[in-house]
Amino acid sequence: MGKFRTCVTGFFVGSLAAGLTVLLTTPRSGRELRYQINTTGENLKKTSKQIKSDISQLKNNFIELQSRSKHTLKSVGSDLKEAITNWKEDTNPVIQSLKADIEALKEKAEQAAKEMKPN
């Protein structure tokens, strides 16, 4: 904690020295300098408020996006499951028919092999 305190103290002393140097070497009068400092401070406050507002809006947009995406993903998942189930139901008769055709061809091939085989 001592190093941190020393560092912070050094920072403030350095900032104070830099500020005094700027004030003593500035080419403007005190009135002009105070006006500029006030104007810059006001602009900084406005910019800070705008950034805070933008961050808040971004956060709200992100929360809304997250909520919508959860709903959409659930809907897509349900739709996908339903589509797969429907596809299975639609293709099952075709698969059964193909299996029957394959079995019939197999039987015919065996029958033809028996007929061609010399006794």
C-alpha positions as CSV (number, residue, x, y, z in Angstrom):
1,M,0.0,0.0,0.0
2,G,3.0,2.3,0.6
3,K,4.2,2.1,-3.0
4,F,0.7,2.9,-4.2
5,R,0.4,5.9,-1.9
6,T,3.9,7.2,-3.0
7,C,2.9,6.7,-6.7
8,V,-0.4,8.6,-6.3
9,T,1.3,11.4,-4.3
10,G,4.0,11.7,-7.0
11,F,1.3,11.8,-9.7
12,F,-0.6,14.7,-7.9
13,V,2.6,16.7,-7.2
14,G,3.7,16.3,-10.8
15,S,0.2,17.3,-12.0
16,L,0.3,20.4,-9.8
17,A,3.8,21.3,-11.0
18,A,2.7,20.9,-14.6
19,G,-0.4,23.0,-14.0
20,L,1.5,25.8,-12.4
21,T,4.1,25.7,-15.2
22,V,1.3,26.0,-17.8
23,L,-0.4,28.9,-15.9
24,L,2.9,30.8,-15.5
25,T,4.0,30.4,-19.1
26,T,0.7,30.8,-20.9
27,P,0.5,33.7,-23.4
28,R,-3.1,34.5,-22.5
29,S,-4.5,36.7,-19.8
30,G,-6.1,35.3,-16.7
31,R,-9.6,36.2,-17.9
32,E,-9.1,34.5,-21.3
33,L,-7.5,31.5,-19.7
34,R,-10.4,31.1,-17.2
35,Y,-12.9,31.4,-20.1
36,Q,-11.1,28.8,-22.1
37,I,-10.8,26.5,-19.1
38,N,-14.5,26.9,-18.3
39,T,-15.5,26.3,-22.0
40,T,-13.3,23.3,-22.2
41,G,-14.7,21.9,-18.9
42,E,-18.3,22.5,-20.1
43,N,-17.5,20.7,-23.4
44,L,-15.9,17.9,-21.5
45,K,-19.0,17.5,-19.3
46,K,-21.3,17.5,-22.4
47,T,-19.1,14.9,-24.1
48,S,-19.0,12.8,-20.9
49,K,-22.8,12.9,-20.6
50,Q,-23.2,12.0,-24.3
51,I,-20.8,9.0,-23.9
52,K,-22.7,7.9,-20.8
53,S,-26.0,8.2,-22.7
54,D,-24.5,6.2,-25.6
55,I,-23.2,3.5,-23.4
56,S,-26.6,3.2,-21.7
57,Q,-28.3,3.0,-25.0
58,L,-25.8,0.4,-26.2
59,K,-26.4,-1.7,-23.0
60,N,-30.2,-1.5,-23.6
61,N,-29.8,-2.5,-27.2
62,F,-27.6,-5.4,-26.2
63,I,-30.2,-6.6,-23.6
64,E,-33.0,-6.4,-26.2
65,L,-30.9,-8.2,-28.8
66,Q,-30.1,-10.9,-26.2
67,S,-33.8,-11.3,-25.4
68,R,-34.9,-11.5,-29.0
69,S,-32.1,-13.9,-29.9
70,K,-33.2,-16.3,-27.1
71,H,-36.7,-16.3,-28.4
72,T,-35.6,-16.7,-32.0
73,L,-33.2,-19.5,-31.2
74,K,-36.0,-21.4,-29.3
75,S,-38.3,-20.9,-32.2
76,V,-35.7,-22.0,-34.8
77,G,-34.9,-25.1,-32.6
78,S,-38.6,-26.0,-32.4
79,D,-39.1,-25.5,-36.2
80,L,-36.0,-27.6,-36.9
81,K,-37.2,-30.4,-34.7
82,E,-40.6,-30.3,-36.4
83,A,-39.0,-30.3,-39.9
84,I,-36.9,-33.3,-39.0
85,T,-39.9,-35.2,-37.6
86,N,-41.9,-34.4,-40.7
87,W,-39.1,-35.4,-43.0
88,K,-38.8,-38.7,-41.2
89,E,-42.5,-39.3,-41.5
90,D,-42.5,-38.3,-45.2
91,T,-39.5,-40.5,-46.1
92,N,-40.5,-43.6,-44.0
93,P,-42.9,-45.0,-46.6
94,V,-40.4,-44.5,-49.3
95,I,-37.7,-46.2,-47.2
96,Q,-40.0,-49.1,-46.5
97,S,-40.9,-49.4,-50.2
98,L,-37.2,-49.4,-51.1
99,K,-36.5,-52.1,-48.5
100,A,-39.3,-54.2,-49.9
101,D,-38.1,-53.7,-53.5
102,I,-34.5,-54.6,-52.4
103,E,-35.8,-57.8,-50.7
104,A,-37.8,-58.6,-53.8
105,L,-34.8,-58.1,-56.1
106,K,-32.7,-60.3,-53.7
107,E,-35.3,-63.1,-53.9
108,K,-35.4,-62.8,-57.7
109,A,-31.6,-62.9,-57.9
110,E,-31.6,-66.0,-55.7
111,Q,-34.3,-67.6,-57.8
112,A,-32.4,-66.8,-61.0
113,A,-29.2,-68.2,-59.6
114,K,-31.1,-71.4,-58.7
115,E,-32.5,-71.7,-62.2
116,M,-29.2,-71.2,-63.8
117,K,-27.4,-73.6,-61.6
118,P,-26.9,-77.0,-63.3
119,N,-28.3,-79.9,-61.3
